[in-house]
């Protein structure tokens, strides 16, 4: 029994004891023999006290509320932010956006070729750092390959005079690319829309 249960039983016992004394006093006025009346009336009252205590003891104690753990969910990074991070890496290493934003019609082929070599090397380095890729199909371009039955149309695209059912035999025009690992640089605390910050030289 808990302290609360003991308190309820004690209070109930006090009420019944007071009632017992009142009954004895009332009956004494009628019969005039207090000891006999106390014996007759005290037994049922004591029994009532024991029954009341037993009933109160069977009342289950409410369990303490369990600790509730609230998981804080952080919003997922939108897919476009990953694309912007890759573009930011290509811009930082090879100034790819600058290259595509410039009108190259004003330059000769020799000038474009010389500038492209540096951009190619820098962007190649950034791409290899961010994404690991492998060919979808093995073999050199121009080699004869066989496309088996049950191939994935999203991974292998058939072109030319396609008819009948696989397996198909044809010429590999492009081996395709499949990403095997992605390691985009984090940009915590920075506006994801800012691909490259403006640079101001202070003199």
Secondary structure as a PSIPRED ss2 file (coil, helix, strand):
# PSIPRED VFORMAT (PSIPRED V4.0)

   1 X C   1.000  0.000  0.000
   2 X C   1.000  0.000  0.000
   3 X H   0.000  1.000  0.000
   4 X H   0.000  1.000  0.000
   5 X H   0.000  1.000  0.000
   6 X H   0.000  1.000  0.000
   7 X H   0.000  1.000  0.000
   8 X H   0.000  1.000  0.000
   9 X H   0.000  1.000  0.000
  10 X H   0.000  1.000  0.000
  11 X H   0.000  1.000  0.000
  12 X H   0.000  1.000  0.000
  13 X H   0.000  1.000  0.000
  14 X H   0.000  1.000  0.000
  15 X H   0.000  1.000  0.000
  16 X H   0.000  1.000  0.000
  17 X H   0.000  1.000  0.000
  18 X H   0.000  1.000  0.000
  19 X H   0.000  1.000  0.000
  20 X H   0.000  1.000  0.000
  21 X H   0.000  1.000  0.000
  22 X H   0.000  1.000  0.000
  23 X H   0.000  1.000  0.000
  24 X H   0.000  1.000  0.000
  25 X H   0.000  1.000  0.000
  26 X H   0.000  1.000  0.000
  27 X H   0.000  1.000  0.000
  28 X H   0.000  1.000  0.000
  29 X H   0.000  1.000  0.000
  30 X H   0.000  1.000  0.000
  31 X H   0.000  1.000  0.000
  32 X C   1.000  0.000  0.000
  33 X C   1.000  0.000  0.000
  34 X H   0.000  1.000  0.000
  35 X H   0.000  1.000  0.000
  36 X H   0.000  1.000  0.000
  37 X H   0.000  1.000  0.000
  38 X H   0.000  1.000  0.000
  39 X H   0.000  1.000  0.000
  40 X H   0.000  1.000  0.000
  41 X H   0.000  1.000  0.000
  42 X H   0.000  1.000  0.000
  43 X H   0.000  1.000  0.000
  44 X H   0.000  1.000  0.000
  45 X H   0.000  1.000  0.000
  46 X H   0.000  1.000  0.000
  47 X H   0.000  1.000  0.000
  48 X H   0.000  1.000  0.000
  49 X H   0.000  1.000  0.000
  50 X H   0.000  1.000  0.000
  51 X H   0.000  1.000  0.000
  52 X H   0.000  1.000  0.000
  53 X H   0.000  1.000  0.000
  54 X H   0.000  1.000  0.000
  55 X H   0.000  1.000  0.000
  56 X H   0.000  1.000  0.000
  57 X H   0.000  1.000  0.000
  58 X C   1.000  0.000  0.000
  59 X C   1.000  0.000  0.000
  60 X C   1.000  0.000  0.000
  61 X C   1.000  0.000  0.000
  62 X C   1.000  0.000  0.000
  63 X C   1.000  0.000  0.000
  64 X C   1.000  0.000  0.000
  65 X C   1.000  0.000  0.000
  66 X C   1.000  0.000  0.000
  67 X C   1.000  0.000  0.000
  68 X C   1.000  0.000  0.000
  69 X C   1.000  0.000  0.000
  70 X C   1.000  0.000  0.000
  71 X C   1.000  0.000  0.000
  72 X C   1.000  0.000  0.000
  73 X C   1.000  0.000  0.000
  74 X C   1.000  0.000  0.000
  75 X C   1.000  0.000  0.000
  76 X C   1.000  0.000  0.000
  77 X C   1.000  0.000  0.000
  78 X C   1.000  0.000  0.000
  79 X H   0.000  1.000  0.000
  80 X H   0.000  1.000  0.000
  81 X H   0.000  1.000  0.000
  82 X H   0.000  1.000  0.000
  83 X H   0.000  1.000  0.000
  84 X H   0.000  1.000  0.000
  85 X H   0.000  1.000  0.000
  86 X H   0.000  1.000  0.000
  87 X H   0.000  1.000  0.000
  88 X H   0.000  1.000  0.000
  89 X H   0.000  1.000  0.000
  90 X H   0.000  1.000  0.000
  91 X H   0.000  1.000  0.000
  92 X H   0.000  1.000  0.000
  93 X H   0.000  1.000  0.000
  94 X H   0.000  1.000  0.000
  95 X C   1.000  0.000  0.000
  96 X H   0.000  1.000  0.000
  97 X H   0.000  1.000  0.000
  98 X H   0.000  1.000  0.000
  99 X H   0.000  1.000  0.000
 100 X H   0.000  1.000  0.000
 101 X H   0.000  1.000  0.000
 102 X C   1.000  0.000  0.000
 103 X C   1.000  0.000  0.000
 104 X H   0.000  1.000  0.000
 105 X H   0.000  1.000  0.000
 106 X H   0.000  1.000  0.000
 107 X C   1.000  0.000  0.000
 108 X C   1.000  0.000  0.000
 109 X H   0.000  1.000  0.000
 110 X H   0.000  1.000  0.000
 111 X H   0.000  1.000  0.000
 112 X H   0.000  1.000  0.000
 113 X H   0.000  1.000  0.000
 114 X H   0.000  1.000  0.000
 115 X H   0.000  1.000  0.000
 116 X H   0.000  1.000  0.000
 117 X H   0.000  1.000  0.000
 118 X H   0.000  1.000  0.000
 119 X H   0.000  1.000  0.000
 120 X H   0.000  1.000  0.000
 121 X H   0.000  1.000  0.000
 122 X H   0.000  1.000  0.000
 123 X H   0.000  1.000  0.000
 124 X H   0.000  1.000  0.000
 125 X H   0.000  1.000  0.000
 126 X H   0.000  1.000  0.000
 127 X H   0.000  1.000  0.000
 128 X H   0.000  1.000  0.000
 129 X H   0.000  1.000  0.000
 130 X H   0.000  1.000  0.000
 131 X E   0.000  0.000  1.000
 132 X E   0.000  0.000  1.000
 133 X E   0.000  0.000  1.000
 134 X E   0.000  0.000  1.000
 135 X C   1.000  0.000  0.000
 136 X C   1.000  0.000  0.000
 137 X C   1.000  0.000  0.000
 138 X C   1.000  0.000  0.000
 139 X C   1.000  0.000  0.000
 140 X C   1.000  0.000  0.000
 141 X C   1.000  0.000  0.000
 142 X C   1.000  0.000  0.000
 143 X C   1.000  0.000  0.000
 144 X E   0.000  0.000  1.000
 145 X E   0.000  0.000  1.000
 146 X E   0.000  0.000  1.000
 147 X E   0.000  0.000  1.000
 148 X C   1.000  0.000  0.000
 149 X C   1.000  0.000  0.000
 150 X C   1.000  0.000  0.000
 151 X C   1.000  0.000  0.000
 152 X C   1.000  0.000  0.000
 153 X C   1.000  0.000  0.000
 154 X C   1.000  0.000  0.000
 155 X C   1.000  0.000  0.000
 156 X C   1.000  0.000  0.000
 157 X C   1.000  0.000  0.000
 158 X C   1.000  0.000  0.000
 159 X C   1.000  0.000  0.000
 160 X C   1.000  0.000  0.000
 161 X C   1.000  0.000  0.000
 162 X C   1.000  0.000  0.000
 163 X C   1.000  0.000  0.000
 164 X C   1.000  0.000  0.000
 165 X C   1.000  0.000  0.000
 166 X C   1.000  0.000  0.000
 167 X C   1.000  0.000  0.000
 168 X E   0.000  0.000  1.000
 169 X E   0.000  0.000  1.000
 170 X E   0.000  0.000  1.000
 171 X E   0.000  0.000  1.000
 172 X C   1.000  0.000  0.000
 173 X C   1.000  0.000  0.000
 174 X C   1.000  0.000  0.000
 175 X C   1.000  0.000  0.000
 176 X C   1.000  0.000  0.000
 177 X C   1.000  0.000  0.000
 178 X E   0.000  0.000  1.000
 179 X E   0.000  0.000  1.000
 180 X E   0.000  0.000  1.000
 181 X E   0.000  0.000  1.000
 182 X E   0.000  0.000  1.000
 183 X C   1.000  0.000  0.000
 184 X C   1.000  0.000  0.000
 185 X C   1.000  0.000  0.000
 186 X C   1.000  0.000  0.000
 187 X C   1.000  0.000  0.000
 188 X C   1.000  0.000  0.000
 189 X C   1.000  0.000  0.000
 190 X C   1.000  0.000  0.000
 191 X C   1.000  0.000  0.000
 192 X C   1.000  0.000  0.000
 193 X C   1.000  0.000  0.000
 194 X C   1.000  0.000  0.000
 195 X C   1.000  0.000  0.000
 196 X C   1.000  0.000  0.000
 197 X C   1.000  0.000  0.000
 198 X C   1.000  0.000  0.000
 199 X C   1.000  0.000  0.000
 200 X C   1.000  0.000  0.000
 201 X C   1.000  0.000  0.000
 202 X C   1.000  0.000  0.000
 203 X C   1.000  0.000  0.000
